[in-house]
Amino acid sequence: MNFYVYHKFNLGLINFLCHNLSNRNIDDILKKVTGNYNGVDVVFYFGFANFGKFDDKTLSDGYHIICREEAVQEKFFLEDMNTYQKKFGFPECLKHEYSLLNSNIEFNTYNWILFWNFGENKFVHMGTHDLSDNDELESLKKIVNSTIFLSDNYIHDDTPYGKVNPYAKVNSRKLIKTLTNDVFMWNYYAQIVWANEFKNVFKHLNPPHKLCVSFRSPKPHRIEICEKLGNKNLKDVYVSYSSKFFESSEGKIDHTWDGIEYNKIYDTLKTIKNLNINKIGESSETDFQNLRLAGNTSSYMEFDYYFRILYQGKLQLLDETHSNYVSKNNPMVPINLSEKTYILLLANIPFISTHHYPIDLIQEHILNVEYPYYYEIKEASNDIDKLVSFIEKIIINFDEMYPKIQEWTNLVHEELQKKIRNENSFLEHMTTKI
């Protein structure tokens, strides 16, 4: 089985596509990777410029791979692909990318595989309006039905979004879920392998607090959580906000969340009772504490998260990217797990969640074991007062409740470890379903 990868030969992409191959050989000279999966010999050829040596019959018999995140970050054979995100921003760029693909690729010429699992949501911005005549969704549908399309957004057939994949139950080529590739994708772009290493540190710690609550990007519900928890004076709860976005966006306004003024919000945070500001850059107390000088700007979750935050609590509060959007505004939107969830699972750190959807996805795609306090979390989803009450309950009954959450986390952690050590979700699908 031959795969032609339309991107540069690099270790991150190799591990993303070719992890857990038997007899794997990485040929730096010929820019290819060979190996075996499920008894099937596979070859990955990298670099569009290198494909000229193959005749059309050979190319037609193989599978042609495009990874969206690579295509928008480097020079690509469709030259405009890496311009839209810079020009229009995300997610406005998506409609232009879909249009470019539909206009310039004859999908019936080759067997195309599109990796559109890049850690962002492709549907939230479409809103709750009628999707029956949504041009962007129609454009995506055309791509999905012409390719083997891999996505980390989990779409349920019984929702309006299901129209993008109308034959999901009978067609194994559409909107494939690739769990291990998603994890390796996050490692490629956000270096979450540090979480996997941190588990060996965390298990020996005696955290000073029962619960740690920490945020980075300024969203209204997160600020409200800090205010209400701060007013409770819970000595067993550590509440923290990172200075990262306020330093990098000083003087700016973010219109994504109803016009957040970074300077104004930062001033507000500084007045919240019992809130710790994690100063990571120029606002650090001393020059030697400036983590920007220590390579702390290269990933979505930098080193300060491991060294300054995670050790603070036996439990962490997980607030996934769209926790305040799902259910409150659009209960049917396809959703995905981000590095926020994977870091806690890889580090084997027990957590509660501001929303039930991360637990839903974990149970559906990693391990089907019920979270011990799922009902309470579902009740508290999108209701900060109920969330704060649930936190108070945990603090009071910690010796009873914590072990149950820890046991659940251990089980999920071990199952995820088993999958990422032994499986390749993409190749599992290709060698058993295609």
C-alpha positions as CSV (number, residue, x, y, z in Angstrom):
1,M,0.0,0.0,0.0
2,N,1.7,3.2,-1.2
3,F,1.0,6.7,0.2
4,Y,2.2,9.9,-1.5
5,V,2.4,12.7,1.1
6,Y,2.3,16.2,-0.4
7,H,4.5,17.8,2.3
8,K,8.1,18.1,3.3
9,F,9.9,15.1,4.9
10,N,10.1,15.8,8.7
11,L,10.1,13.8,11.9
12,G,6.9,15.4,13.3
13,L,4.9,14.4,10.2
14,I,6.5,11.0,10.0
15,N,5.4,10.2,13.6
16,F,2.0,11.6,12.9
17,L,1.4,9.3,9.9
18,C,3.7,6.4,10.5
19,H,3.7,5.6,14.2
20,N,3.7,2.0,15.5
21,L,4.8,0.5,12.2
22,S,6.6,-2.9,12.4
23,N,10.0,-3.0,10.8
24,R,9.9,0.8,10.2
25,N,12.7,2.3,8.2
26,I,13.1,6.0,7.7
27,D,15.1,6.8,4.6
28,D,16.4,10.4,4.8
29,I,18.0,10.2,1.3
30,L,15.0,8.9,-0.7
31,K,12.5,10.8,1.6
32,K,10.4,7.8,2.3
33,V,9.2,5.5,5.2
34,T,8.6,1.8,4.8
35,G,7.1,-0.7,7.3
36,N,4.3,-3.1,8.0
37,Y,0.9,-2.7,9.7
38,N,-1.5,-5.5,10.3
39,G,0.5,-7.7,7.9
40,V,0.3,-5.1,5.1
41,D,3.5,-3.6,3.7
42,V,3.2,0.2,3.5
43,V,5.4,2.9,1.9
44,F,5.1,6.6,2.5
45,Y,6.8,8.9,-0.1
46,F,7.2,12.5,1.0
47,G,7.4,15.7,-1.1
48,F,5.2,16.6,-4.1
49,A,8.4,17.6,-6.1
50,N,9.6,14.0,-5.8
51,F,6.5,12.4,-7.4
52,G,7.6,13.1,-11.0
53,K,9.7,9.9,-11.0
54,F,6.5,7.8,-10.8
55,D,4.3,7.0,-13.8
56,D,0.7,7.8,-13.7
57,K,-0.4,4.1,-13.3
58,T,1.8,3.9,-10.1
59,L,0.4,7.1,-8.8
60,S,-3.2,6.1,-9.6
61,D,-2.8,2.9,-7.6
62,G,-1.6,4.7,-4.4
63,Y,-3.2,7.1,-2.0
64,H,-2.5,10.8,-2.0
65,I,-2.3,12.6,1.4
66,I,-2.8,16.2,2.2
67,C,-2.6,17.4,5.8
68,R,-4.4,20.7,6.2
69,E,-2.1,22.1,8.9
70,E,1.0,21.4,6.9
71,A,-0.6,22.9,3.8
72,V,-1.4,26.3,5.5
73,Q,2.0,26.6,7.1
74,E,4.4,25.9,4.2
75,K,4.8,26.2,0.5
76,F,2.1,24.0,-1.0
77,F,1.5,22.8,-4.6
78,L,-1.7,24.9,-4.4
79,E,0.0,28.2,-3.9
80,D,-2.8,30.1,-2.3
81,M,-3.5,27.5,0.4
82,N,-1.1,29.1,2.9
83,T,-2.4,32.6,2.4
84,Y,-6.0,32.5,3.5
85,Q,-5.5,32.1,7.2
86,K,-3.1,35.0,7.3
87,K,-5.4,37.1,5.2
88,F,-8.8,36.3,6.6
89,G,-8.0,34.6,10.0
90,F,-9.6,31.5,11.4
91,P,-12.3,30.2,10.8
92,E,-13.1,32.6,7.9
93,C,-10.2,31.1,5.9
94,L,-11.9,27.6,5.8
95,K,-14.5,28.5,3.1
96,H,-11.7,29.8,0.9
97,E,-9.6,26.6,1.5
98,Y,-12.6,24.4,0.6
99,S,-13.2,26.3,-2.6
100,L,-9.6,26.1,-3.6
101,L,-9.5,22.3,-3.2
102,N,-12.8,21.8,-5.0
103,S,-11.7,24.1,-7.9
104,N,-8.1,22.7,-8.4
105,I,-8.1,19.0,-7.5
106,E,-9.8,16.4,-9.7
107,F,-10.7,14.1,-6.8
108,N,-11.7,11.3,-9.2
109,T,-8.2,11.1,-10.7
110,Y,-6.5,9.7,-7.6
111,N,-7.4,8.2,-4.3
112,W,-7.2,11.3,-2.0
113,I,-6.8,11.2,1.8
114,L,-7.4,14.5,3.6
115,F,-6.2,14.9,7.2
116,W,-8.4,17.7,8.5
117,N,-7.7,16.9,12.2
118,F,-5.8,20.0,13.2
119,G,-7.1,20.7,16.6
120,E,-9.6,23.4,15.7
121,N,-13.4,23.2,15.3
122,K,-14.7,23.4,11.7
123,F,-18.3,23.9,12.6
124,V,-18.8,26.2,15.7
125,H,-18.7,29.4,13.6
126,M,-21.5,28.2,11.4
127,G,-23.9,29.0,14.3
128,T,-27.3,27.7,15.0
129,H,-29.0,29.0,11.9
130,D,-30.6,26.7,9.2
131,L,-27.8,24.8,7.6
132,S,-29.8,23.5,4.6
133,D,-28.4,26.2,2.3
134,N,-25.0,26.8,4.0
135,D,-22.5,27.2,1.2
136,E,-19.5,26.4,3.4
137,L,-21.1,23.2,4.6
138,E,-22.0,22.2,1.0
139,S,-18.4,22.9,-0.1
140,L,-17.1,20.7,2.7
141,K,-19.6,18.0,1.9
142,K,-18.3,17.8,-1.7
143,I,-14.8,17.3,-0.4
144,V,-15.9,14.7,2.1
145,N,-17.8,12.7,-0.5
146,S,-14.9,12.7,-2.9
147,T,-12.1,11.7,-0.5
148,I,-11.1,9.6,2.5
149,F,-11.6,12.5,4.9
150,L,-10.3,12.4,8.5
151,S,-11.6,14.7,11.1
152,D,-11.2,15.2,14.9
153,N,-14.7,16.9,15.0
154,Y,-17.2,14.2,16.0
155,I,-20.3,14.5,14.0
156,H,-23.5,12.7,14.9
157,D,-25.8,11.6,12.0
158,D,-29.0,12.8,13.7
159,T,-28.0,16.5,13.6
160,P,-28.1,19.1,10.8
161,Y,-24.4,18.8,10.5
162,G,-24.8,15.1,9.5
163,K,-25.7,16.2,6.0
164,V,-21.9,16.7,5.4
165,N,-21.6,12.9,5.7
166,P,-25.0,11.4,4.6
167,Y,-23.7,7.9,4.1
168,A,-21.8,7.6,7.3
169,K,-23.4,4.3,8.3
170,V,-22.6,2.5,5.0
171,N,-19.5,4.3,3.7
172,S,-16.3,3.6,5.6
173,R,-14.4,6.3,3.7
174,K,-16.0,9.3,5.2
175,L,-15.1,11.4,8.2
176,I,-12.9,8.8,9.8
177,K,-12.0,9.2,13.5
178,T,-8.3,8.7,14.1
179,L,-7.6,8.8,17.8
180,T,-3.9,8.0,17.9
181,N,-3.2,10.3,15.0
182,D,-5.0,13.1,16.8
183,V,-2.7,12.5,19.8
184,F,0.4,12.5,17.6
185,M,-0.9,15.6,15.9
186,W,-1.1,17.4,19.2
187,N,2.4,16.2,20.0
188,Y,3.7,17.5,16.7
189,Y,2.2,21.0,17.2
190,A,2.0,21.3,21.0
191,Q,4.6,18.9,22.3
192,I,2.2,17.1,24.7
193,V,4.8,14.4,25.1
194,W,5.9,16.5,28.1
195,A,2.6,15.6,29.8
196,N,3.5,11.9,29.2
197,E,6.8,12.5,31.0
198,F,5.3,14.6,33.7
199,K,3.2,11.7,34.9
200,N,6.3,10.2,36.4
201,V,6.8,13.5,38.4
202,F,3.2,14.1,39.4
203,K,2.7,10.7,41.0
204,H,5.4,11.4,43.5
205,L,4.0,14.9,44.5
206,N,2.0,15.9,47.5
207,P,0.1,18.9,46.0
208,P,-0.7,21.7,48.4
209,H,-4.3,22.1,47.3
210,K,-7.2,19.8,46.7
211,L,-8.2,21.5,43.4
212,C,-6.3,23.7,40.9
213,V,-8.3,26.0,38.6
214,S,-6.2,27.7,35.9
215,F,-7.0,29.6,32.7
216,R,-5.1,31.3,29.9
217,S,-7.3,32.8,27.2
218,P,-9.8,35.4,28.5
219,K,-13.3,34.1,28.0
220,P,-16.2,35.7,30.0
221,H,-17.3,32.5,31.7
222,R,-13.7,31.8,32.9
223,I,-13.5,35.3,34.5
224,E,-16.8,34.7,36.2
225,I,-15.6,31.4,37.6
226,C,-12.6,33.1,39.0
227,E,-14.7,35.8,40.6
228,K,-17.2,33.4,42.2
229,L,-14.5,31.0,43.5
230,G,-12.4,33.9,44.7
231,N,-15.3,35.2,46.8
232,K,-15.7,31.8,48.4
233,N,-12.3,32.0,50.1
234,L,-11.7,28.3,49.6
235,K,-8.2,27.7,51.0
236,D,-8.0,24.2,49.4
237,V,-8.6,25.7,45.9
238,Y,-5.8,27.3,43.9
239,V,-7.1,29.7,41.3
240,S,-4.7,31.1,38.6
241,Y,-4.8,33.1,35.4
242,S,-1.8,33.3,33.0
243,S,-0.5,36.6,31.8
244,K,0.4,35.2,28.4
245,F,-2.4,36.5,26.3
246,F,-2.6,39.9,28.2
247,E,1.1,40.5,27.5
248,S,1.0,39.4,23.9
249,S,-2.3,41.3,23.2
250,E,-1.7,44.5,25.2
251,G,-3.9,47.2,24.0
252,K,-5.9,45.0,21.6
253,I,-9.6,44.1,21.4
254,D,-10.7,40.5,20.7
255,H,-14.1,40.6,18.9
256,T,-14.5,36.8,19.0
257,W,-15.9,37.0,22.6
258,D,-18.1,40.1,22.5
259,G,-15.2,42.6,22.2
260,I,-12.8,41.7,25.0
261,E,-10.5,44.5,25.8
262,Y,-7.3,42.8,27.0
263,N,-6.1,45.7,29.1
264,K,-9.4,46.2,30.8
265,I,-9.9,42.5,31.6
266,Y,-6.3,42.2,32.9
267,D,-7.0,45.1,35.3
268,T,-10.2,43.3,36.4
269,L,-8.4,40.1,37.0
270,K,-5.8,41.8,39.3
271,T,-8.7,42.9,41.6
272,I,-10.3,39.4,42.0
273,K,-9.9,38.0,45.5
274,N,-7.7,34.9,45.9
275,L,-6.6,34.9,42.2
276,N,-3.0,34.3,41.4
277,I,-1.6,35.9,38.3
278,N,0.9,33.6,36.6
279,K,3.3,36.2,35.2
280,I,5.4,34.5,32.5
281,G,7.0,37.4,30.5
282,E,7.8,41.0,30.9
283,S,5.5,41.4,33.8
284,S,7.4,38.9,35.9
285,E,8.6,40.0,39.3
286,T,12.2,39.6,38.3
287,D,14.1,39.3,35.0
288,F,15.2,35.8,35.9
289,Q,11.5,34.7,36.1
290,N,10.8,35.7,32.6
291,L,10.0,32.4,31.0
292,R,10.0,33.8,27.5
293,L,13.8,33.5,27.7
294,A,13.4,29.8,28.3
295,G,11.7,28.7,25.1
296,N,8.2,29.1,26.7
297,T,6.5,30.4,23.5
298,S,6.7,27.4,21.1
299,S,3.6,25.4,22.0
300,Y,0.0,25.8,23.1
301,M,0.8,24.6,26.6
302,E,4.2,25.9,27.7
303,F,6.5,24.8,30.4
304,D,4.9,27.1,33.0
305,Y,1.8,24.9,33.0
306,Y,3.9,21.9,34.2
307,F,6.2,23.7,36.6
308,R,3.9,26.3,38.0
309,I,0.4,25.0,37.7
310,L,-0.2,21.3,37.6
311,Y,1.6,20.5,40.9
312,Q,-0.7,22.9,42.8
313,G,-3.7,20.6,43.0
314,K,-4.5,16.9,43.4
315,L,-7.5,17.6,41.0
316,Q,-7.6,19.9,38.0
317,L,-10.5,21.8,36.6
318,L,-10.8,21.1,32.9
319,D,-12.4,23.8,30.8
320,E,-12.3,22.6,27.2
321,T,-12.2,25.1,24.4
322,H,-15.9,25.2,23.6
323,S,-17.3,24.3,27.0
324,N,-19.3,27.5,27.2
325,Y,-20.6,27.2,23.7
326,V,-21.9,23.6,23.5
327,S,-25.4,23.1,24.9
328,K,-25.9,26.7,25.8
329,N,-26.0,27.9,22.2
330,N,-25.7,24.9,20.0
331,P,-26.1,21.4,21.6
332,M,-25.6,19.6,18.2
333,V,-22.3,21.2,17.0
334,P,-19.6,18.6,16.2
335,I,-16.9,18.9,18.8
336,N,-13.3,17.7,19.5
337,L,-10.9,17.1,22.3
338,S,-8.0,19.5,22.5
339,E,-4.5,19.4,24.1
340,K,-6.3,20.5,27.4
341,T,-7.9,17.1,27.8
342,Y,-5.0,15.0,26.4
343,I,-2.5,16.6,28.7
344,L,-4.4,15.6,31.8
345,L,-5.0,12.1,30.5
346,L,-1.4,11.6,29.5
347,A,-0.1,12.9,32.8
348,N,-2.7,10.8,34.7
349,I,-4.0,13.8,36.6
350,P,-7.6,13.4,37.9
351,F,-10.0,16.2,36.9
352,I,-13.5,17.5,37.0
353,S,-14.9,19.4,34.0
354,T,-16.9,22.5,33.4
355,H,-18.8,20.6,30.8
356,H,-19.8,17.0,30.1
357,Y,-18.7,16.9,26.5
358,P,-15.0,15.9,27.0
359,I,-16.2,13.0,29.2
360,D,-18.7,12.0,26.5
361,L,-15.9,11.8,23.9
362,I,-13.6,10.0,26.2
363,Q,-16.2,7.4,26.9
364,E,-17.2,7.0,23.2
365,H,-13.7,6.9,21.7
366,I,-11.1,5.9,24.4
367,L,-12.8,3.8,27.2
368,N,-16.5,3.3,27.9
369,V,-16.4,3.6,31.7
370,E,-18.8,5.9,33.4
371,Y,-17.3,9.0,35.1
372,P,-18.2,8.7,38.8
373,Y,-19.8,12.2,39.0
374,Y,-21.1,12.5,35.4
375,Y,-24.6,13.5,36.5
376,E,-23.3,16.4,38.7
377,I,-21.1,17.7,35.9
378,K,-23.9,17.5,33.3
379,E,-26.1,19.4,35.7
380,A,-23.4,22.1,36.2
381,S,-22.6,22.4,32.5
382,N,-23.1,26.1,31.5
383,D,-24.2,27.0,35.0
384,I,-21.4,28.6,37.0
385,D,-23.3,28.7,40.2
386,K,-23.9,25.0,40.1
387,L,-20.3,24.4,39.1
388,V,-19.1,26.4,42.2
389,S,-21.5,24.4,44.4
390,F,-20.2,21.1,43.0
391,I,-16.6,22.3,43.7
392,E,-17.6,23.1,47.3
393,K,-19.1,19.6,47.6
394,I,-15.9,18.0,46.4
395,I,-13.7,20.0,48.8
396,I,-16.0,19.1,51.7
397,N,-16.2,15.4,50.7
398,F,-12.8,15.1,49.2
399,D,-11.6,11.9,50.9
400,E,-14.7,10.2,49.6
401,M,-15.0,11.6,46.1
402,Y,-11.3,12.0,45.0
403,P,-10.4,8.3,45.0
404,K,-13.3,7.5,42.6
405,I,-12.2,10.2,40.2
406,Q,-8.6,9.0,40.5
407,E,-9.6,5.4,39.8
408,W,-11.5,6.5,36.6
409,T,-8.6,8.6,35.5
410,N,-6.2,5.6,36.0
411,L,-8.3,3.4,33.8
412,V,-8.6,5.9,31.0
413,H,-4.9,6.8,31.2
414,E,-3.9,3.1,30.8
415,E,-6.2,2.6,27.9
416,L,-5.0,5.7,26.1
417,Q,-1.4,4.6,26.7
418,K,-2.1,1.2,25.3
419,K,-3.6,2.7,22.1
420,I,-0.8,5.2,21.5
421,R,1.9,2.6,22.1
422,N,0.4,-0.1,19.9
423,E,-2.0,1.3,17.4
424,N,-2.2,3.6,14.4
425,S,-5.8,4.6,14.0
426,F,-5.4,5.7,10.4
427,L,-3.6,2.6,9.2
428,E,-5.9,0.4,11.2
429,H,-8.7,1.9,9.1
430,M,-6.8,1.6,5.9
431,T,-5.8,-2.0,6.3
432,T,-9.1,-3.3,7.6
433,K,-11.8,-1.1,6.1
434,I,-10.6,0.1,2.7
